[in-house]
Amino acid sequence: MPQAPDRKNPSESRPSTEAGEPDSVASALDGVILQALHDQGGWLPFDRFMALALYEPGLGYYANSSRKFGAMPQSGSDFVTAPELSPFFGQALARQVAQVLAEVPGGQVMEFGAGSGALAESVLDALGDQVQRYAIVDLSGSLRQRQQARLARFGERVQWLDALPDSFEGVVLGNEVLDAMPVQLLHFDGQQWWERGVARQGQAWVMADRPTTLRPPLDAPFVPGTVTEIHAQAEAFITTLAGVLRRGLALFIDYGFPESEYYLPQRHGGTLMCHQAHRADGNPLVEVGLKDITAHVNFTGIALAGQNAGLDVAGYTSQARFLINCGMLPLLDGATLAQRAMAQKLLTEHEMGELFKVIALARDLPIEPLGFAQGDRTHRL
């Protein structure tokens, strides 16, 4: 199984919340999940468990007040994403945004899951008045407050939405959004497929399997004991977004693979991963609500969901190639050595440059996005 993205540094520190102790948050969330388990007859599908663990209002990981984003564990954070690593990420991405907005008169920017607000800040700083409206859709009330504080200087140009608009024209951005959408887990015992869910054993959460008609989308030579993910919620999100996007481009940046690589026999343990205090682990059933739970993205499924909903796949490539195509290297000419070192993490293969991919879905856009001018891998989806 591939290494987790550059989100961690060794540390034994335990995350804390700004409004309440971690143990009280975990205990309250435990009660909510336990009630959901009883309502489901003692077995909870993993995607439902993951949704509660991450998004239960006030208690789930992304809904409580613990700090998520930061470069070092000493800050009390759990991981770092590209916009926090270097503002050059957002500055390069802004060039792709500008190219599309030039073709879509009156177009706007809409970002999903804006995190700390670092990406929005970099894009707005880079483009200035070229962006008249920057909308943010974020399920987390605590993160929204931090975004509002960080982006206050941009005034009413930045707005927060509680729901998708009926229609949208412009650029949609999603950095590390798809990986945090709940996944279904499947287990192959060599003879048949089972859906893996969550049950209770004493005071502990445990995995439990049930027979299922669900299957991975690829008929691959799965080895006995395989555990893998399918991504119905992420694909449904793309379908919903397609119904809103009237003209423009949707860009999603995340770690993952095309289908043919996602379901390789050597990836028989799946890609589910947790992040806490800049360390990665594979057990989502402990410290529930106090750590991130993610799965790598099946970009073939995302592309097919977009196509089936009427969007065009306008490009697919590595993060490194996308950023280079968008002119990131010249941006580094005046950078300090420390700034260049951080930016290099976005480009090098053993860091984020290769594991992270960028996919573009478009509607009624006559141009070829510059981020995919060289090294486009759409043929590999």
Backbone torsions as a table, in degrees:
resi	resn	phi	psi	omega
1	MET	NA	137.8	-176.9
2	PRO	-67.3	158.4	177.2
3	GLN	-68.4	151.3	175.5
4	ALA	-66.7	157.4	179.7
5	PRO	-63.1	169.9	-175.5
6	ASP	-69.0	79.0	-176.7
7	ARG	-127.5	6.4	-166.5
8	LYS	-143.9	149.6	169.8
9	ASN	-139.3	144.7	-176.6
10	PRO	-57.8	133.2	176.9
11	SER	-168.2	147.9	177.1
12	GLU	-101.4	5.2	-175.6
13	SER	-66.4	146.8	-179.0
14	ARG	-104.8	134.8	-179.4
15	PRO	-66.7	151.8	176.9
16	SER	-130.6	163.2	176.5
17	THR	-105.5	159.0	177.9
18	GLU	-84.4	-19.2	-177.6
19	ALA	-132.3	75.4	179.8
20	GLY	119.7	148.1	-179.2
21	GLU	-76.1	150.2	179.5
22	PRO	-55.8	-41.0	-177.3
23	ASP	-63.3	-36.5	-179.8
24	SER	-70.2	-37.9	176.7
25	VAL	-63.2	-47.9	-178.6
26	ALA	-63.2	-38.7	-179.2
27	SER	-66.4	-43.4	179.3
28	ALA	-65.0	-42.3	178.9
29	LEU	-65.3	-38.1	177.8
30	ASP	-56.7	-41.6	179.4
31	GLY	-65.7	-39.0	178.9
32	VAL	-64.2	-45.8	-179.3
33	ILE	-66.6	-38.2	178.9
34	LEU	-62.2	-39.9	177.4
35	GLN	-64.8	-42.0	177.1
36	ALA	-62.1	-37.7	177.4
37	LEU	-62.5	-45.2	178.6
38	HIS	-64.1	-39.2	179.0
39	ASP	-63.5	-27.5	-179.7
40	GLN	-94.5	9.5	176.4
41	GLY	82.2	21.1	175.1
42	GLY	96.6	4.3	178.1
43	TRP	-142.8	126.4	-176.1
44	LEU	-116.9	122.9	176.0
45	PRO	-55.9	145.4	-173.8
46	PHE	-61.8	-35.8	-179.5
47	ASP	-63.6	-33.5	176.8
48	ARG	-69.9	-42.1	176.7
49	PHE	-60.3	-45.0	-178.9
50	MET	-64.3	-39.3	178.8
51	ALA	-62.3	-42.8	178.7
52	LEU	-68.4	-41.8	-178.2
53	ALA	-63.2	-32.0	-176.8
54	LEU	-97.4	-34.7	-165.6
55	TYR	-125.7	1.8	177.0
56	GLU	-56.8	124.2	-173.7
57	PRO	-51.6	126.9	176.7
58	GLY	78.3	-15.4	-172.8
59	LEU	-123.8	-38.4	-178.7
60	GLY	-62.4	161.6	-172.4
61	TYR	-53.5	-47.7	-178.4
62	TYR	-82.9	-5.6	-178.4
63	ALA	-107.3	-12.4	177.5
64	ASN	-90.7	179.4	-169.6
65	SER	-94.8	8.1	178.6
66	SER	-65.5	151.8	179.1
67	ARG	-78.4	130.8	-179.4
68	LYS	-100.8	-46.0	-166.3
69	PHE	-103.6	132.8	176.2
70	GLY	178.4	155.3	-175.2
71	ALA	-78.1	-26.5	-174.9
72	MET	-132.7	148.4	-179.9
73	PRO	-65.5	-23.2	179.4
74	GLN	-61.1	-20.5	178.8
75	SER	-77.1	-7.2	-175.1
76	GLY	85.4	7.8	-178.3
77	SER	-87.6	171.6	-177.5
78	ASP	-111.4	-28.0	-178.7
79	PHE	-162.0	167.5	176.7
80	VAL	-124.5	139.6	177.0
81	THR	-111.0	169.6	-173.1
82	ALA	-54.0	-45.1	-178.4
83	PRO	-62.5	-30.5	177.1
84	GLU	-77.3	-30.7	179.0
85	LEU	-64.6	-42.7	-175.0
86	SER	-157.2	133.0	175.1
87	PRO	-67.9	-15.6	178.8
88	PHE	-66.3	-22.9	175.1
89	PHE	-60.6	-53.2	179.9
90	GLY	-67.3	-33.9	178.9
91	GLN	-66.2	-40.2	176.7
92	ALA	-68.0	-45.0	178.9
93	LEU	-59.8	-33.3	-179.7
94	ALA	-60.6	-30.4	178.7
95	ARG	-66.8	-35.6	174.7
96	GLN	-68.3	-40.5	177.4
97	VAL	-60.1	-45.3	-178.0
98	ALA	-62.5	-40.0	179.9
99	GLN	-60.6	-41.7	-178.9
100	VAL	-72.0	-43.6	-178.5
101	LEU	-62.3	-29.2	177.0
102	ALA	-66.1	-22.5	-179.5
103	GLU	-97.6	-9.7	-175.8
104	VAL	-123.4	87.2	-179.0
105	PRO	-55.1	129.9	-179.1
106	GLY	77.6	7.4	-177.9
107	GLY	-67.0	153.8	-178.1
108	GLN	-122.8	177.4	174.2
109	VAL	-117.0	136.9	175.7
110	MET	-132.2	122.0	-178.9
111	GLU	-110.6	134.3	174.5
112	PHE	-98.3	137.3	176.2
113	GLY	57.7	64.4	-171.2
114	ALA	-76.5	-1.0	174.3
115	GLY	58.6	-125.2	-179.2
116	SER	-79.1	-9.2	-175.4
117	GLY	91.0	3.5	-176.2
118	ALA	-64.8	-41.1	-179.5
119	LEU	-66.7	-46.4	178.4
120	ALA	-57.3	-43.3	-179.7
121	GLU	-61.8	-44.9	-178.9
122	SER	-65.2	-42.7	-179.2
123	VAL	-65.9	-44.9	-179.6
124	LEU	-65.7	-39.8	177.1
125	ASP	-63.6	-40.1	-176.4
126	ALA	-71.8	-35.8	-171.7
127	LEU	-101.5	-17.3	177.2
128	GLY	55.1	-130.0	-175.6
129	ASP	-71.3	-5.5	174.8
130	GLN	-63.9	-22.9	176.8
131	VAL	-108.3	107.5	-179.9
132	GLN	-86.8	-24.0	178.9
133	ARG	-148.6	127.0	178.7
134	TYR	-121.0	108.4	-178.0
135	ALA	-98.5	141.9	179.2
136	ILE	-123.6	130.3	174.4
137	VAL	-113.4	114.3	-177.3
138	ASP	-143.2	129.1	-178.5
139	LEU	-74.4	-17.5	-172.8
140	SER	-91.9	117.9	176.8
141	GLY	-66.5	-37.5	-179.4
142	SER	-68.7	-39.4	177.2
143	LEU	-68.8	-35.7	177.6
144	ARG	-60.1	-40.8	178.9
145	GLN	-61.9	-41.7	179.6
146	ARG	-68.4	-37.9	176.3
147	GLN	-62.7	-43.3	-178.6
148	GLN	-62.3	-39.3	178.3
149	ALA	-67.0	-42.0	-177.1
150	ARG	-70.0	-34.4	-173.6
151	LEU	-102.6	11.5	-175.9
152	ALA	-58.3	-32.5	-175.9
153	ARG	-67.6	-13.5	178.8
154	PHE	-89.6	-2.2	174.0
155	GLY	61.4	-141.9	-173.8
156	GLU	-76.3	-2.7	175.3
157	ARG	-64.7	-25.7	178.1
158	VAL	-103.4	127.7	179.7
159	GLN	-132.3	151.5	179.8
160	TRP	-111.3	133.3	-177.4
161	LEU	-108.8	140.5	175.6
162	ASP	-88.6	-15.5	-179.7
163	ALA	-154.1	165.3	177.5
164	LEU	-64.9	143.1	173.0
165	PRO	-69.5	164.3	178.5
166	ASP	-66.9	-32.7	177.3
167	SER	-150.0	157.6	-176.6
168	PHE	-150.7	139.7	173.6
169	GLU	-130.3	130.6	-179.9
170	GLY	140.1	-136.4	-175.1
171	VAL	-122.0	129.4	174.1
172	VAL	-103.7	132.6	-179.6
173	LEU	-120.9	138.4	174.4
174	GLY	-146.8	102.7	178.1
175	ASN	-102.7	118.1	-177.1
176	GLU	52.7	52.7	176.5
177	VAL	-107.5	-47.0	-175.6
178	LEU	-63.8	-33.7	-176.9
179	ASP	-68.1	-21.2	-178.3
180	ALA	-95.0	5.4	177.1
181	MET	-84.0	136.1	-174.9
182	PRO	-55.2	140.6	-179.6
183	VAL	-118.7	155.0	170.5
184	GLN	-92.0	140.7	178.6
185	LEU	-103.9	135.8	176.8
186	LEU	-121.3	143.9	178.7
187	HIS	-127.0	129.5	179.0
188	PHE	-109.1	121.7	-177.2
189	ASP	-95.0	6.8	-177.4
190	GLY	103.0	-19.8	179.9
191	GLN	-121.3	-40.1	-177.4
192	GLN	-148.1	166.7	178.6
193	TRP	-95.9	144.5	176.0
194	TRP	-128.1	146.3	170.5
195	GLU	-89.5	130.8	-178.8
196	ARG	-93.0	127.2	178.1
197	GLY	-129.5	-164.2	-175.2
198	VAL	-122.2	137.0	175.4
199	ALA	-131.7	176.9	-178.7
200	ARG	-114.0	133.8	176.2
201	GLN	-131.9	103.3	-173.7
202	GLY	65.2	-121.7	178.7
203	GLN	-100.9	9.6	-174.2
204	ALA	-117.6	148.6	170.0
205	TRP	-83.3	138.9	178.8
206	VAL	-134.7	156.0	174.6
207	MET	-80.6	142.6	178.8
208	ALA	-144.4	139.4	-175.3
209	ASP	-106.2	149.0	173.5
210	ARG	-134.3	148.0	176.6
211	PRO	-59.2	149.1	-177.2
212	THR	-150.7	156.1	171.3
213	THR	-93.2	-4.0	178.7
214	LEU	-67.0	146.9	179.3
215	ARG	-142.5	154.0	168.4
216	PRO	-61.2	155.3	-176.9
217	PRO	-73.4	-8.9	-176.0
218	LEU	-119.3	132.8	177.7
219	ASP	-85.1	79.4	-175.2
220	ALA	-101.5	166.9	177.7
221	PRO	-78.7	73.4	-176.6
222	PHE	-69.7	136.2	-179.4
223	VAL	-88.6	151.2	177.1
224	PRO	-56.6	137.4	-177.7
225	GLY	93.2	-1.8	179.7
226	THR	-60.1	133.9	168.8
227	VAL	-122.9	127.8	-178.0
228	THR	-146.1	176.9	-175.0
229	GLU	-118.8	150.8	165.8
230	ILE	-125.5	155.4	-160.5
231	HIS	-123.8	54.6	-176.3
232	ALA	-61.2	-38.4	-175.9
233	GLN	-71.4	-41.4	178.0
234	ALA	-63.1	-41.5	180.0
235	GLU	-68.8	-36.0	175.9
236	ALA	-65.8	-36.5	176.0
237	PHE	-60.5	-43.5	178.8
238	ILE	-63.3	-40.6	177.9
239	THR	-61.3	-44.2	178.6
240	THR	-63.7	-43.8	179.7
241	LEU	-61.4	-38.8	179.5
242	ALA	-61.1	-30.9	178.2
243	GLY	-72.4	-14.3	-179.0
244	VAL	-100.9	-37.2	-174.5
245	LEU	-73.6	108.2	-179.6
246	ARG	-87.3	-36.7	178.8
247	ARG	-158.3	134.4	177.2
248	GLY	136.1	-154.0	-171.3
249	LEU	-138.3	136.6	173.4
250	ALA	-112.1	123.4	-178.5
251	LEU	-113.9	126.6	176.5
252	PHE	-124.0	129.3	-177.4
253	ILE	-119.6	124.3	-174.8
254	ASP	-166.0	169.4	175.2
255	TYR	-90.9	138.9	-178.0
256	GLY	165.5	-168.0	-172.7
257	PHE	-145.3	163.1	165.3
258	PRO	-71.1	162.9	-174.6
259	GLU	-54.1	-40.9	-176.8
260	SER	-64.9	-24.5	177.3
261	GLU	-94.9	-31.1	-177.1
262	TYR	-60.8	-39.8	-173.5
263	TYR	-105.6	30.2	175.3
264	LEU	-66.4	147.8	-179.3
265	PRO	-56.4	-35.6	-178.9
266	GLN	-69.8	-11.4	175.7
267	ARG	-99.6	40.4	-172.9
268	HIS	-72.2	-12.6	177.4
269	GLY	-88.4	-1.9	-178.1
270	GLY	79.8	-171.8	-176.0
271	THR	-123.7	5.1	-177.6
272	LEU	-60.5	133.2	-175.8
273	MET	-148.7	146.2	176.4
274	CYS	-115.4	152.9	-179.8
275	HIS	-132.6	128.2	-179.9
276	GLN	-152.9	129.7	178.4
277	ALA	52.1	38.8	177.5
278	HIS	63.0	28.3	172.6
279	ARG	-126.7	149.8	-179.7
280	ALA	-107.6	143.9	172.8
281	ASP	-146.8	167.5	-175.2
282	GLY	-109.6	17.4	-176.3
283	ASN	-116.5	101.1	-179.3
284	PRO	-80.9	-1.4	-172.9
285	LEU	-95.4	-0.4	175.3
286	VAL	-119.3	154.3	-177.6
287	GLU	53.8	40.4	-175.7
288	VAL	-64.8	129.2	-177.4
289	GLY	90.7	-11.0	-178.2
290	LEU	-107.9	1.9	178.9
291	LYS	-148.7	158.8	-179.9
292	ASP	-75.3	148.2	172.5
293	ILE	-126.4	126.1	-177.3
294	THR	-138.5	165.3	170.0
295	ALA	-141.8	146.4	177.4
296	HIS	-62.7	156.0	-174.6
297	VAL	-91.8	136.2	169.1
298	ASN	-89.6	97.0	-173.2
299	PHE	-69.6	-22.9	174.6
300	THR	-64.5	-43.4	178.3
301	GLY	-62.5	-38.9	177.9
302	ILE	-64.9	-44.0	-180.0
303	ALA	-62.7	-44.2	-179.3
304	LEU	-66.3	-38.9	178.1
305	ALA	-61.6	-41.7	177.9
306	GLY	-65.2	-46.3	179.9
307	GLN	-62.4	-44.0	-179.1
308	ASN	-63.9	-22.2	179.1
309	ALA	-97.8	7.6	173.8
310	GLY	98.9	6.2	177.5
311	LEU	-92.5	157.5	174.4
312	ASP	-99.0	141.0	171.8
313	VAL	-82.0	107.8	-173.7
314	ALA	-92.0	-6.7	178.1
315	GLY	168.0	154.7	176.4
316	TYR	-155.9	123.1	-178.7
317	THR	-158.5	179.1	177.1
318	SER	-74.8	158.0	177.6
319	GLN	-60.9	-40.7	-179.2
320	ALA	-60.0	-48.2	-178.4
321	ARG	-64.9	-40.6	179.5
322	PHE	-60.5	-47.9	-177.9
323	LEU	-66.2	-38.6	177.3
324	ILE	-65.1	-43.0	177.0
325	ASN	-60.5	-31.7	-179.4
326	CYS	-85.1	7.0	173.3
327	GLY	85.7	30.1	-178.0
328	MET	-69.0	-36.9	-174.8
329	LEU	-60.8	-45.8	176.4
330	PRO	-61.7	-27.3	178.4
331	LEU	-63.9	-23.8	-176.2
332	LEU	-84.7	-5.5	-174.8
333	ASP	-56.3	-40.2	-177.9
334	GLY	-98.3	10.3	-175.7
335	ALA	-80.3	155.1	174.3
336	THR	-75.2	168.0	178.8
337	LEU	-60.3	-41.4	179.1
338	ALA	-64.6	-40.7	178.9
339	GLN	-65.4	-40.0	178.0
340	ARG	-65.7	-38.8	-179.9
341	ALA	-61.7	-41.7	178.6
342	MET	-68.9	-40.1	179.4
343	ALA	-65.1	-32.8	179.8
344	GLN	-62.2	-28.8	178.2
345	LYS	-62.0	-26.2	179.0
346	LEU	-76.3	-17.6	-170.5
347	LEU	-112.4	-31.6	-173.2
348	THR	-73.7	146.4	-174.5
349	GLU	-62.7	-38.6	-175.2
350	HIS	-81.8	-3.3	174.9
351	GLU	-105.6	-108.3	-176.5
352	MET	-108.0	-10.5	-170.4
353	GLY	-62.8	-35.4	-176.4
354	GLU	-104.4	-41.0	-178.8
355	LEU	-63.0	-37.9	178.3
356	PHE	-82.1	138.1	179.0
357	LYS	-122.7	164.3	176.0
358	VAL	-128.0	128.5	175.8
359	ILE	-121.5	140.4	-179.5
360	ALA	-120.8	128.8	176.6
361	LEU	-118.6	131.3	-171.2
362	ALA	-130.9	158.2	170.3
363	ARG	-140.2	130.4	174.8
364	ASP	52.4	47.3	-180.0
365	LEU	-122.1	110.2	-171.3
366	PRO	-79.3	-7.5	-176.1
367	ILE	-99.1	161.5	171.0
368	GLU	-94.2	121.0	-177.3
369	PRO	-58.6	133.3	-173.8
370	LEU	-66.5	-23.8	-179.8
371	GLY	-65.6	-12.3	-178.1
372	PHE	-120.0	18.6	-175.6
373	ALA	-61.1	-34.5	176.7
374	GLN	-131.4	143.7	176.8
375	GLY	78.0	20.8	178.2
376	ASP	-64.2	134.6	-177.2
377	ARG	-116.8	20.5	-177.1
378	THR	-53.6	-33.6	-178.6
379	HIS	-65.2	-14.4	-178.7
380	ARG	-95.0	-3.1	179.1
381	LEU	-70.8	NA	NA
